[in-house]
């Protein structure tokens, strides 16, 4: 049945065959529907588990190899640096040095800024740009991913921990929570990779992520008004209403010197970003802009330090490499649950961002990023990081884009970046003493504003209204409730959408394309013709417990509407219901019982139910359940065309 919108009284808008098409009346060779090759239960289980956990077959290269070759292949699989390392040369090194130094100029100011976003000391951001980059260069499979702190994970960690503990009131406890949360984030990420459960992060759909990141970007930007306006007493809440209320409530703390300096450099940073977006070859302008802003603002504040007292500065930063911090990890106590929860949420977000960024740039250069390797690499970064004063890190889109445009060839660019950070930690830290906090706020705003993607949101509206609704819900959830709850809303909407598609699958009425044995959707193909005395239905999903009852009710409704339509238009009486099972990829016992019940109820109406083209696994279960015996000789066909031809010819043969 084509639905009420297509059903009208006139025969001009709906084409109906007055008789069976000649092509379907011609002698058809009726093929027998065969069972798939017989396999044991163990073989079926092994094949199914292989499809679930090893869809890319990572061990195909190990076949028919000696033990030494297998060992070398395993080494290359676990440590990708051994795969491309032997072919590394000076030409590649030159490209990686240029790109590494370029991203270092961006990573240093961003590292300091994002640490402030997580309510951590600025030096922690630099520590987190050093060690994780070295670990990823050995374990990562992406050539262009530049790792370090990122805005969203920093925001989530800062907001979740600050709800229970304030860094200003108890800095040691806050640092312990941040490092422990990072450890659990890494443990979760690495576990997904080792157990090959990467499909878990796919429950965050693109639509919900677009809304979540846009909402988070706005919250992050509004939080930076504290630095841009020079406010000293500011709310720790992350919702739009209390943030804006705090901004206007503290008007007496606004500093015109800070505002002038902050908005001047913000305009400079946004201008350089716009130039680089318009002309990608000038990527280096936006890449160098943050460090340039830090240098210029530091010089300006230093030169006027006796005249300007209201501009807050970073102050003294300790020199030296990352101090060990494994003694700050804790695995008991009242805050353990908070650390685990924060680690899981920030771990999911950072893992999703890192893998998405890596795959984006891999597709531009036609190479493949192994998602499970990336999970293990990012996870081990975040397991080792907290032992040397690092908080949660992942692949950054802004730094990776700069890395790509600067001509990076391998992960050595991360080693070069880490080396530049090391030099900064050892020798250049005193130079940041007079760096104003307002410049860090401007850098953060410039970085996160790119997370607001209007074009993708508009595309969602045009293509899929449900996706757009999911985007809006996660967006407003972040803005008005909280960042963690906004993420929860995003996941809930994604799961709800899956359940909706699973429990309410599409059912279609098919018609014959004239002159062919092909049957397609009547709504999609206006030239398709309906076959008299038949209604041909297609189900576009597996049939199992979640949708079996719905499908039975929907099919019976199609039949009822078809009978009413035939009666109203004096058409041929309905005799047969053909169920095209081409798109039915699986069936369970509930689905089998539903087919049996559907056949029984149609028989009460003197209608025959016929199954067409069940796939191998479905056919196997139908056979094992003995349900096919009740369908008889003319209840199962290889195609809809064969079913129509054979059944209609048997009707003609009857006296």
SEGUBA-629518 format. One record per residue (C-alpha): residue number from 1; residue in one letter; z, y, x. Coordinates in nm, 2 decimals. Example, Ala and Ser with C-alpha at 12.3 -4.5 7.8 and 13.67 -1.06 7.14 Angstrom:
BEGIN
- i  aa  z  y  x
- 1  A  0.78  -0.45  1.23
- 2  S  0.71  -0.11  1.37
//
This chain:
BEGIN
- i  aa  z  y  x
- 1  X  0.00  0.00  0.00
- 2  X  -0.08  0.34  0.13
- 3  X  0.20  0.54  -0.03
- 4  X  0.22  0.79  -0.31
- 5  X  0.04  1.06  -0.12
- 6  X  -0.27  0.85  -0.10
- 7  X  -0.25  0.69  -0.45
- 8  X  -0.44  0.89  -0.71
- 9  X  -0.62  0.81  -1.03
- 10  X  -0.96  0.87  -0.90
- 11  X  -1.15  0.60  -0.71
- 12  X  -1.32  0.86  -0.50
- 13  X  -1.03  0.92  -0.25
- 14  X  -0.94  0.55  -0.21
- 15  X  -1.21  0.31  -0.11
- 16  X  -1.15  -0.04  -0.26
- 17  X  -1.38  -0.34  -0.19
- 18  X  -1.53  -0.47  -0.51
- 19  X  -1.56  -0.80  -0.34
- 20  X  -1.48  -0.98  -0.01
- 21  X  -1.69  -0.82  0.27
- 22  X  -1.99  -1.03  0.38
- 23  X  -1.87  -1.04  0.74
- 24  X  -1.55  -1.21  0.62
- 25  X  -1.74  -1.45  0.39
- 26  X  -1.96  -1.58  0.67
- 27  X  -1.85  -1.91  0.81
- 28  X  -1.54  -1.85  1.02
- 29  X  -1.41  -2.09  1.28
- 30  X  -1.05  -2.13  1.18
- 31  X  -0.84  -2.15  1.49
- 32  X  -0.51  -2.34  1.50
- 33  X  -0.20  -2.13  1.59
- 34  X  -0.07  -2.30  1.90
- 35  X  0.28  -2.33  2.04
- 36  X  0.35  -2.19  2.38
- 37  X  0.40  -2.44  2.67
- 38  X  0.73  -2.63  2.63
- 39  X  1.01  -2.51  2.85
- 40  X  1.37  -2.62  2.89
- 41  X  1.66  -2.39  2.78
- 42  X  1.74  -2.32  3.14
- 43  X  1.38  -2.22  3.21
- 44  X  1.38  -1.98  2.92
- 45  X  1.71  -1.83  3.02
- 46  X  1.59  -1.79  3.38
- 47  X  1.27  -1.62  3.27
- 48  X  1.45  -1.39  3.03
- 49  X  1.71  -1.28  3.29
- 50  X  1.43  -1.23  3.54
- 51  X  1.25  -1.00  3.30
- 52  X  1.57  -0.80  3.22
- 53  X  1.71  -0.76  3.57
- 54  X  1.40  -0.80  3.80
- 55  X  1.10  -0.66  3.61
- 56  X  0.93  -0.54  3.93
- 57  X  0.99  -0.88  4.11
- 58  X  1.15  -0.74  4.43
- 59  X  1.13  -1.08  4.60
- 60  X  0.76  -1.14  4.57
- 61  X  0.71  -1.06  4.94
- 62  X  0.97  -1.32  5.05
- 63  X  0.75  -1.61  4.92
- 64  X  0.62  -1.85  5.18
- 65  X  0.78  -1.66  5.47
- 66  X  0.98  -1.78  5.77
- 67  X  1.36  -1.71  5.78
- 68  X  1.31  -1.44  6.05
- 69  X  1.05  -1.26  5.83
- 70  X  1.27  -1.30  5.53
- 71  X  1.56  -1.14  5.72
- 72  X  1.35  -0.85  5.83
- 73  X  1.22  -0.80  5.48
- 74  X  1.58  -0.80  5.35
- 75  X  1.68  -0.55  5.61
- 76  X  1.39  -0.32  5.50
- 77  X  1.48  -0.37  5.14
- 78  X  1.84  -0.27  5.19
- 79  X  1.77  0.00  5.45
- 80  X  1.43  0.16  5.38
- 81  X  1.45  0.35  5.71
- 82  X  1.35  0.02  5.88
- 83  X  1.04  0.02  5.67
- 84  X  0.89  0.35  5.77
- 85  X  1.09  0.40  6.09
- 86  X  0.86  0.19  6.32
- 87  X  0.56  0.40  6.22
- 88  X  0.73  0.74  6.27
- 89  X  0.56  0.98  6.51
- 90  X  0.57  1.34  6.64
- 91  X  0.33  1.47  6.38
- 92  X  0.56  1.35  6.10
- 93  X  0.86  1.49  6.29
- 94  X  0.71  1.84  6.31
- 95  X  0.66  1.84  5.93
- 96  X  1.01  1.71  5.87
- 97  X  1.16  1.97  6.10
- 98  X  0.99  2.26  5.92
- 99  X  1.09  2.12  5.58
- 100  X  1.45  2.03  5.69
- 101  X  1.52  2.38  5.83
- 102  X  1.37  2.53  5.51
- 103  X  1.59  2.34  5.28
- 104  X  1.89  2.40  5.50
- 105  X  1.84  2.78  5.44
- 106  X  1.88  2.70  5.07
- 107  X  2.14  2.42  5.10
- 108  X  2.40  2.63  5.29
- 109  X  2.44  2.91  5.03
- 110  X  2.40  2.67  4.74
- 111  X  2.66  2.43  4.88
- 112  X  2.91  2.71  4.90
- 113  X  2.82  2.84  4.56
- 114  X  2.83  2.50  4.38
- 115  X  3.17  2.42  4.53
- 116  X  3.30  2.74  4.37
- 117  X  3.14  2.62  4.04
- 118  X  3.35  2.30  4.07
- 119  X  3.66  2.52  4.14
- 120  X  3.68  2.38  4.49
- 121  X  3.71  2.56  4.83
- 122  X  3.36  2.68  4.95
- 123  X  3.39  2.47  5.27
- 124  X  3.38  2.15  5.06
- 125  X  3.03  2.24  4.95
- 126  X  2.92  2.25  5.31
- 127  X  3.09  1.93  5.39
- 128  X  2.91  1.77  5.10
- 129  X  2.57  1.89  5.23
- 130  X  2.63  1.71  5.57
- 131  X  2.75  1.35  5.54
- 132  X  2.58  1.25  5.22
- 133  X  2.24  1.37  5.35
- 134  X  2.28  1.14  5.66
- 135  X  2.37  0.84  5.44
- 136  X  2.08  0.90  5.20
- 137  X  1.83  0.92  5.49
- 138  X  1.91  0.56  5.58
- 139  X  1.94  0.41  5.23
- 140  X  1.72  0.62  5.01
- 141  X  1.36  0.52  4.91
- 142  X  1.24  0.88  4.83
- 143  X  1.05  1.08  5.09
- 144  X  1.12  1.41  4.93
- 145  X  1.46  1.40  4.77
- 146  X  1.70  1.65  4.92
- 147  X  2.06  1.56  4.85
- 148  X  2.37  1.77  4.82
- 149  X  2.59  1.93  4.55
- 150  X  2.42  2.02  4.22
- 151  X  2.50  2.26  3.95
- 152  X  2.55  2.03  3.65
- 153  X  2.77  1.77  3.82
- 154  X  2.97  2.05  3.98
- 155  X  3.01  2.22  3.64
- 156  X  3.12  1.90  3.47
- 157  X  3.37  1.80  3.74
- 158  X  3.51  2.15  3.74
- 159  X  3.55  2.18  3.37
- 160  X  3.69  1.84  3.31
- 161  X  3.95  1.86  3.59
- 162  X  4.05  2.22  3.51
- 163  X  4.15  2.12  3.16
- 164  X  4.45  1.93  3.31
- 165  X  4.50  2.07  3.66
- 166  X  4.45  2.42  3.80
- 167  X  4.33  2.45  4.16
- 168  X  4.52  2.77  4.20
- 169  X  4.85  2.62  4.09
- 170  X  4.82  2.28  4.26
- 171  X  4.53  2.27  4.51
- 172  X  4.63  1.94  4.67
- 173  X  4.64  1.75  4.34
- 174  X  4.31  1.91  4.24
- 175  X  4.14  1.80  4.56
- 176  X  4.28  1.45  4.52
- 177  X  4.14  1.44  4.17
- 178  X  3.80  1.57  4.28
- 179  X  3.77  1.32  4.57
- 180  X  3.90  1.03  4.35
- 181  X  3.66  1.12  4.07
- 182  X  3.37  1.12  4.32
- 183  X  3.48  0.78  4.45
- 184  X  3.47  0.64  4.10
- 185  X  3.13  0.81  4.03
- 186  X  2.99  0.64  4.34
- 187  X  3.15  0.30  4.25
- 188  X  2.99  0.32  3.91
- 189  X  2.65  0.43  4.05
- 190  X  2.64  0.16  4.32
- 191  X  2.75  -0.11  4.07
- 192  X  2.46  -0.02  3.84
- 193  X  2.23  -0.07  4.14
- 194  X  2.38  -0.39  4.26
- 195  X  2.40  -0.55  3.91
- 196  X  2.05  -0.40  3.83
- 197  X  2.18  -0.23  3.52
- 198  X  1.97  0.09  3.57
- 199  X  1.85  0.07  3.21
- 200  X  2.20  0.20  3.11
- 201  X  2.11  0.55  3.21
- 202  X  1.79  0.53  2.99
- 203  X  2.02  0.59  2.69
- 204  X  2.01  0.96  2.79
- 205  X  1.67  1.05  2.64
- 206  X  1.47  1.34  2.78
- 207  X  1.52  1.53  2.46
- 208  X  1.90  1.52  2.47
- 209  X  1.90  1.60  2.84
- 210  X  1.68  1.90  2.79
- 211  X  1.93  2.04  2.53
- 212  X  2.23  1.94  2.74
- 213  X  2.10  2.11  3.06
- 214  X  1.99  2.42  2.88
- 215  X  2.34  2.45  2.72
- 216  X  2.51  2.38  3.05
- 217  X  2.29  2.64  3.22
- 218  X  2.39  2.91  2.97
- 219  X  2.76  2.82  3.01
- 220  X  2.73  2.82  3.39
- 221  X  2.56  3.16  3.38
- 222  X  2.82  3.31  3.15
- 223  X  3.10  3.18  3.37
- 224  X  2.94  3.37  3.67
- 225  X  3.00  3.70  3.48
- 226  X  3.35  3.67  3.63
- 227  X  3.20  3.72  3.98
- 228  X  2.92  3.96  3.88
- 229  X  3.16  4.19  3.70
- 230  X  3.45  4.16  3.95
- 231  X  3.69  4.02  3.69
- 232  X  4.01  3.88  3.84
- 233  X  4.17  3.71  3.53
- 234  X  3.92  3.49  3.35
- 235  X  3.94  3.20  3.11
- 236  X  3.91  2.85  3.24
- 237  X  3.75  2.73  2.91
- 238  X  3.38  2.64  2.91
- 239  X  3.28  2.73  2.55
- 240  X  3.06  3.03  2.48
- 241  X  3.30  3.20  2.25
- 242  X  3.61  3.21  2.47
- 243  X  3.40  3.30  2.78
- 244  X  3.24  3.60  2.61
- 245  X  3.57  3.70  2.46
- 246  X  3.73  3.69  2.81
- 247  X  3.44  3.90  2.95
- 248  X  3.50  4.19  2.70
- 249  X  3.88  4.15  2.69
- 250  X  3.90  4.22  3.06
- 251  X  3.68  4.53  3.06
- 252  X  3.94  4.72  3.25
- 253  X  3.89  4.49  3.55
- 254  X  3.52  4.55  3.57
- 255  X  3.42  4.69  3.91
- 256  X  3.11  4.91  3.93
- 257  X  3.07  4.84  4.30
- 258  X  3.06  4.46  4.23
- 259  X  2.83  4.51  3.93
- 260  X  2.58  4.72  4.14
- 261  X  2.58  4.48  4.43
- 262  X  2.56  4.17  4.21
- 263  X  2.29  4.27  3.98
- 264  X  2.08  4.42  4.26
- 265  X  2.08  4.09  4.45
- 266  X  2.03  3.90  4.12
- 267  X  1.72  4.10  4.05
- 268  X  1.60  4.03  4.41
- 269  X  1.66  3.65  4.37
- 270  X  1.49  3.63  4.03
- 271  X  1.19  3.83  4.16
- 272  X  1.15  3.59  4.45
- 273  X  1.18  3.30  4.22
- 274  X  0.91  3.44  3.99
- 275  X  0.68  3.50  4.29
- 276  X  0.71  3.14  4.41
- 277  X  0.65  3.01  4.06
- 278  X  0.34  3.21  4.02
- 279  X  0.21  3.13  4.37
- 280  X  0.34  2.79  4.48
- 281  X  0.21  2.85  4.84
- 282  X  0.47  3.12  4.87
- 283  X  0.75  2.87  4.80
- 284  X  0.93  2.98  5.12
- 285  X  1.00  3.32  4.97
- 286  X  1.24  3.18  4.70
- 287  X  1.37  2.92  4.95
- 288  X  1.48  3.18  5.20
- 289  X  1.60  3.43  4.94
- 290  X  1.95  3.29  4.89
- 291  X  2.03  3.28  5.26
- 292  X  1.87  3.62  5.30
- 293  X  2.09  3.75  5.02
- 294  X  2.40  3.61  5.19
- 295  X  2.32  3.77  5.52
- 296  X  2.23  4.11  5.38
- 297  X  2.53  4.12  5.14
- 298  X  2.77  4.01  5.42
- 299  X  2.63  4.28  5.65
- 300  X  2.66  4.54  5.38
- 301  X  3.02  4.45  5.28
- 302  X  3.12  4.43  5.65
- 303  X  2.97  4.77  5.73
- 304  X  3.15  4.93  5.43
- 305  X  3.47  4.73  5.45
- 306  X  3.69  5.04  5.49
- 307  X  3.53  5.22  5.19
- 308  X  3.49  4.93  4.94
- 309  X  3.80  4.74  4.86
- 310  X  3.73  4.60  4.51
- 311  X  3.46  4.36  4.61
- 312  X  3.61  4.01  4.65
- 313  X  3.50  3.81  4.96
- 314  X  3.51  3.45  5.06
- 315  X  3.75  3.50  5.34
- 316  X  3.82  3.26  5.63
- 317  X  3.65  2.93  5.63
- 318  X  3.77  2.65  5.87
- 319  X  3.54  2.56  6.16
- 320  X  3.46  2.20  6.25
- 321  X  3.31  1.89  6.10
- 322  X  3.44  1.71  5.79
- 323  X  3.80  1.61  5.82
- 324  X  3.89  1.26  5.70
- 325  X  4.03  1.25  5.34
- 326  X  4.06  0.88  5.25
- 327  X  4.44  0.94  5.23
- 328  X  4.38  1.17  4.94
- 329  X  4.23  0.90  4.72
- 330  X  4.47  0.76  4.47
- 331  X  4.45  0.46  4.23
- 332  X  4.76  0.49  4.02
- 333  X  4.96  0.76  3.85
- 334  X  4.93  0.97  3.53
- 335  X  4.60  1.13  3.64
- 336  X  4.41  0.81  3.72
- 337  X  4.25  0.80  3.37
- 338  X  4.13  1.16  3.41
- 339  X  3.98  1.08  3.75
- 340  X  3.79  0.77  3.62
- 341  X  3.66  0.96  3.31
- 342  X  3.54  1.25  3.52
- 343  X  3.38  1.02  3.77
- 344  X  3.19  0.83  3.50
- 345  X  3.06  1.14  3.33
- 346  X  2.96  1.32  3.65
- 347  X  2.83  1.00  3.79
- 348  X  2.60  0.94  3.50
- 349  X  2.47  1.30  3.51
- 350  X  2.41  1.31  3.89
- 351  X  2.25  0.96  3.89
- 352  X  2.01  1.06  3.60
- 353  X  1.92  1.38  3.78
- 354  X  1.87  1.22  4.12
- 355  X  1.65  0.94  4.00
- 356  X  1.44  1.17  3.77
- 357  X  1.38  1.41  4.06
- 358  X  1.29  1.14  4.30
- 359  X  1.04  0.98  4.06
- 360  X  0.89  1.32  3.98
- 361  X  0.79  1.39  4.34
- 362  X  0.70  1.03  4.41
- 363  X  0.44  1.04  4.13
- 364  X  0.28  1.35  4.29
- 365  X  0.22  1.16  4.61
- 366  X  0.14  0.82  4.46
- 367  X  0.43  0.62  4.59
- 368  X  0.71  0.43  4.41
- 369  X  1.08  0.50  4.41
- 370  X  1.29  0.20  4.34
- 371  X  1.55  0.30  4.08
- 372  X  1.80  0.03  4.18
- 373  X  1.78  0.13  4.55
- 374  X  1.84  0.49  4.45
- 375  X  2.14  0.39  4.25
- 376  X  2.29  0.21  4.55
- 377  X  2.20  0.49  4.79
- 378  X  2.35  0.76  4.57
- 379  X  2.64  0.54  4.49
- 380  X  2.72  0.47  4.85
- 381  X  2.69  0.84  4.93
- 382  X  2.96  0.91  4.68
- 383  X  3.18  0.62  4.78
- 384  X  3.17  0.73  5.15
- 385  X  3.17  1.10  5.07
- 386  X  3.53  1.14  4.94
- 387  X  3.66  0.97  5.26
- 388  X  3.53  1.27  5.46
- 389  X  3.60  1.56  5.22
- 390  X  3.29  1.55  5.01
- 391  X  3.26  1.58  4.63
- 392  X  2.99  1.44  4.40
- 393  X  2.64  1.48  4.54
- 394  X  2.29  1.37  4.43
- 395  X  1.92  1.48  4.46
- 396  X  1.87  1.85  4.38
- 397  X  1.56  1.95  4.19
- 398  X  1.54  2.30  4.35
- 399  X  1.60  2.18  4.71
- 400  X  1.37  1.88  4.66
- 401  X  1.09  2.11  4.53
- 402  X  1.13  2.32  4.84
- 403  X  1.13  2.01  5.05
- 404  X  0.81  1.89  4.89
- 405  X  0.63  2.22  4.92
- 406  X  0.74  2.26  5.28
- 407  X  0.55  1.94  5.37
- 408  X  0.83  1.69  5.41
- 409  X  0.69  1.35  5.51
- 410  X  1.01  1.13  5.52
- 411  X  1.38  1.13  5.47
- 412  X  1.42  1.27  5.82
- 413  X  1.41  1.61  5.66
- 414  X  1.76  1.53  5.52
- 415  X  1.87  1.46  5.88
- 416  X  1.73  1.79  6.00
- 417  X  1.90  1.97  5.71
- 418  X  2.23  1.79  5.79
- 419  X  2.20  1.89  6.16
- 420  X  2.15  2.26  6.06
- 421  X  2.46  2.23  5.84
- 422  X  2.65  2.07  6.13
- 423  X  2.56  2.37  6.36
- 424  X  2.69  2.60  6.08
- 425  X  3.01  2.41  6.05
- 426  X  3.08  2.41  6.42
- 427  X  2.97  2.76  6.52
- 428  X  2.88  2.99  6.23
- 429  X  3.17  2.97  5.99
- 430  X  3.34  3.31  6.09
- 431  X  3.02  3.48  5.99
- 432  X  3.08  3.40  5.62
- 433  X  3.42  3.58  5.62
- 434  X  3.28  3.90  5.45
- 435  X  3.04  3.72  5.22
- 436  X  3.11  3.86  4.87
- 437  X  3.18  3.62  4.59
- 438  X  2.94  3.81  4.37
- 439  X  2.65  3.69  4.58
- 440  X  2.75  3.33  4.51
- 441  X  2.75  3.40  4.14
- 442  X  2.40  3.55  4.16
- 443  X  2.27  3.24  4.36
- 444  X  2.42  3.01  4.09
- 445  X  2.26  3.20  3.80
- 446  X  1.92  3.20  3.98
- 447  X  1.95  2.82  4.04
- 448  X  2.05  2.72  3.69
- 449  X  1.82  2.94  3.49
- 450  X  1.54  2.70  3.57
- 451  X  1.72  2.43  3.37
- 452  X  1.63  2.62  3.05
- 453  X  1.29  2.48  2.97
- 454  X  1.14  2.65  2.66
- 455  X  0.80  2.48  2.70
- 456  X  0.95  2.13  2.68
- 457  X  1.16  2.23  2.38
- 458  X  0.85  2.37  2.20
- 459  X  0.66  2.05  2.29
- 460  X  0.95  1.85  2.13
- 461  X  0.92  2.05  1.82
- 462  X  0.55  1.99  1.80
- 463  X  0.55  1.62  1.88
- 464  X  0.87  1.48  1.74
- 465  X  1.11  1.67  1.51
- 466  X  1.38  1.41  1.55
- 467  X  1.37  1.46  1.92
- 468  X  1.39  1.83  1.87
- 469  X  1.69  1.79  1.65
- 470  X  1.86  1.57  1.92
- 471  X  1.78  1.85  2.17
- 472  X  1.94  2.12  1.95
- 473  X  2.25  1.91  1.88
- 474  X  2.33  1.84  2.24
- 475  X  2.25  2.21  2.32
- 476  X  2.49  2.35  2.06
- 477  X  2.75  2.08  2.14
- 478  X  2.77  2.20  2.50
- 479  X  2.78  2.57  2.40
- 480  X  3.04  2.56  2.13
- 481  X  3.25  2.24  2.19
- 482  X  3.26  2.14  2.55
- 483  X  3.04  2.00  2.83
- 484  X  3.18  1.64  2.82
- 485  X  3.17  1.63  2.44
- 486  X  2.82  1.78  2.45
- 487  X  2.72  1.50  2.68
- 488  X  2.88  1.25  2.44
- 489  X  2.68  1.40  2.15
- 490  X  2.37  1.36  2.36
- 491  X  2.44  0.99  2.42
- 492  X  2.54  0.94  2.06
- 493  X  2.22  1.09  1.93
- 494  X  2.01  0.89  2.17
- 495  X  2.18  0.57  2.06
- 496  X  2.15  0.67  1.69
- 497  X  1.78  0.73  1.74
- 498  X  1.74  0.38  1.89
- 499  X  1.94  0.22  1.60
- 500  X  1.73  0.42  1.35
- 501  X  1.40  0.29  1.49
- 502  X  1.54  -0.06  1.52
- 503  X  1.70  -0.09  1.18
- 504  X  1.42  0.10  0.99
- 505  X  1.09  -0.01  1.15
- 506  X  0.75  0.09  1.04
- 507  X  0.56  -0.12  0.79
- 508  X  0.20  -0.05  0.73
- 509  X  -0.07  -0.15  0.48
- 510  X  -0.39  -0.26  0.65
- 511  X  -0.75  -0.24  0.54
- 512  X  -1.08  -0.37  0.67
- 513  X  -1.30  -0.15  0.89
- 514  X  -1.65  -0.20  0.73
- 515  X  -1.88  -0.42  0.93
- 516  X  -1.61  -0.56  1.15
- 517  X  -1.33  -0.83  1.13
- 518  X  -1.08  -0.56  1.23
- 519  X  -0.79  -0.45  1.01
- 520  X  -0.61  -0.12  1.06
- 521  X  -0.37  0.12  0.89
- 522  X  -0.52  0.27  0.57
- 523  X  -0.36  0.60  0.63
- 524  X  -0.49  0.63  0.98
- 525  X  -0.84  0.51  0.92
- 526  X  -0.99  0.66  0.61
- 527  X  -1.29  0.44  0.62
- 528  X  -1.08  0.13  0.61
- 529  X  -1.13  -0.07  0.28
- 530  X  -0.87  -0.27  0.09
- 531  X  -0.95  -0.63  0.01
- 532  X  -0.93  -0.73  -0.36
- 533  X  -0.65  -0.98  -0.45
- 534  X  -0.49  -0.93  -0.11
- 535  X  -0.23  -0.69  0.03
- 536  X  -0.21  -0.70  0.41
- 537  X  0.11  -0.57  0.56
- 538  X  0.20  -0.52  0.93
- 539  X  0.55  -0.50  1.07
- 540  X  0.59  -0.30  1.40
- 541  X  0.91  -0.44  1.54
- 542  X  1.11  -0.76  1.60
- 543  X  1.26  -0.91  1.28
- 544  X  1.63  -0.97  1.33
- 545  X  1.97  -0.92  1.18
- 546  X  1.96  -0.54  1.21
- 547  X  1.65  -0.49  1.00
- 548  X  1.59  -0.82  0.82
- 549  X  1.73  -0.70  0.48
- 550  X  1.55  -0.37  0.50
- 551  X  1.21  -0.54  0.58
- 552  X  1.25  -0.78  0.29
- 553  X  1.32  -0.50  0.04
- 554  X  1.04  -0.28  0.18
- 555  X  0.78  -0.56  0.16
- 556  X  0.88  -0.64  -0.20
- 557  X  0.85  -0.27  -0.28
- 558  X  0.50  -0.27  -0.13
- 559  X  0.41  -0.56  -0.34
- 560  X  0.55  -0.40  -0.66
- 561  X  0.37  -0.08  -0.60
- 562  X  0.04  -0.27  -0.53
- 563  X  0.08  -0.46  -0.86
- 564  X  0.14  -0.14  -1.05
- 565  X  -0.16  0.02  -0.89
- 566  X  -0.39  -0.27  -0.96
- 567  X  -0.28  -0.28  -1.32
- 568  X  -0.33  0.10  -1.36
- 569  X  -0.69  0.08  -1.22
- 570  X  -0.80  -0.25  -1.36
- 571  X  -0.84  -0.41  -1.02
- 572  X  -0.84  -0.77  -0.92
- 573  X  -0.51  -0.94  -0.98
- 574  X  -0.29  -0.97  -0.67
- 575  X  -0.28  -1.32  -0.54
- 576  X  -0.18  -1.32  -0.17
- 577  X  0.04  -1.12  0.07
- 578  X  -0.06  -1.15  0.44
- 579  X  0.20  -1.05  0.69
- 580  X  0.04  -0.95  1.02
- 581  X  0.29  -1.04  1.29
- 582  X  0.10  -0.92  1.59
- 583  X  0.36  -0.65  1.67
- 584  X  0.66  -0.87  1.59
- 585  X  0.78  -0.94  1.94
- 586  X  1.09  -1.14  1.85
- 587  X  1.27  -1.30  1.56
- 588  X  1.62  -1.44  1.51
- 589  X  1.78  -1.68  1.26
- 590  X  1.84  -1.39  1.02
- 591  X  1.47  -1.30  1.04
- 592  X  1.37  -1.66  0.98
- 593  X  1.59  -1.68  0.67
- 594  X  1.44  -1.35  0.55
- 595  X  1.09  -1.50  0.57
- 596  X  1.20  -1.81  0.39
- 597  X  1.36  -1.60  0.11
- 598  X  1.06  -1.37  0.09
- 599  X  0.83  -1.66  0.05
- 600  X  1.05  -1.80  -0.23
- 601  X  1.07  -1.47  -0.42
- 602  X  0.69  -1.42  -0.39
- 603  X  0.63  -1.77  -0.52
- 604  X  0.83  -1.68  -0.83
- 605  X  0.57  -1.40  -0.88
- 606  X  0.29  -1.66  -0.82
- 607  X  0.20  -1.49  -0.49
- 608  X  0.12  -1.67  -0.17
- 609  X  0.28  -1.55  0.16
- 610  X  0.07  -1.60  0.47
- 611  X  0.17  -1.53  0.83
- 612  X  -0.10  -1.41  1.07
- 613  X  -0.09  -1.41  1.46
- 614  X  0.28  -1.48  1.54
- 615  X  0.33  -1.43  1.92
- 616  X  0.45  -1.72  2.14
- 617  X  0.82  -1.67  2.12
- 618  X  0.81  -1.61  1.75
- 619  X  0.59  -1.91  1.69
- 620  X  0.83  -2.13  1.89
- 621  X  1.13  -2.03  1.68
- 622  X  0.94  -2.07  1.36
- 623  X  0.84  -2.42  1.46
- 624  X  1.19  -2.52  1.58
- 625  X  1.34  -2.40  1.25
- 626  X  1.10  -2.61  1.04
- 627  X  1.02  -2.32  0.82
- 628  X  0.65  -2.36  0.87
- 629  X  0.65  -2.68  0.66
- 630  X  0.73  -2.48  0.35
- 631  X  0.43  -2.25  0.41
- 632  X  0.18  -2.53  0.40
- 633  X  -0.17  -2.57  0.55
- 634  X  -0.28  -2.22  0.44
- 635  X  0.03  -2.03  0.53
- 636  X  -0.04  -1.97  0.90
- 637  X  -0.35  -1.82  1.07
- 638  X  -0.45  -1.68  1.41
- 639  X  -0.58  -1.35  1.27
- 640  X  -0.59  -1.16  0.95
- 641  X  -0.97  -1.19  0.93
- 642  X  -0.95  -1.57  0.94
- 643  X  -0.68  -1.57  0.68
- 644  X  -0.88  -1.36  0.44
- 645  X  -1.20  -1.56  0.49
- 646  X  -1.04  -1.90  0.46
- 647  X  -0.82  -1.82  0.16
- 648  X  -1.09  -1.64  -0.03
- 649  X  -1.33  -1.93  0.02
- 650  X  -1.07  -2.17  -0.11
- 651  X  -1.04  -1.96  -0.42
- 652  X  -1.41  -1.98  -0.48
- 653  X  -1.41  -2.36  -0.43
- 654  X  -1.16  -2.39  -0.71
- 655  X  -1.32  -2.47  -1.05
//
